[in-house]
């Protein structure tokens, strides 16, 4: 499955996957063969950062 390129869609997609399937961003990226730094960078562009305690982008 491809990860969305649009930052708003990416935010929704990643947070849903983290909530429903993965215990951490590292697990999601490893399983989906995704670039963690790219996800973090794209979501930072729209003002979100990963909160490991909450396991979501806020």
Secondary structure, 3 states (H helix, E strand, C coil): CCCCCCHHHHHHHHHHHHHHCCCCHHHHHHHHCCCHHHHHHHHHCCCCCEECCCCEEC
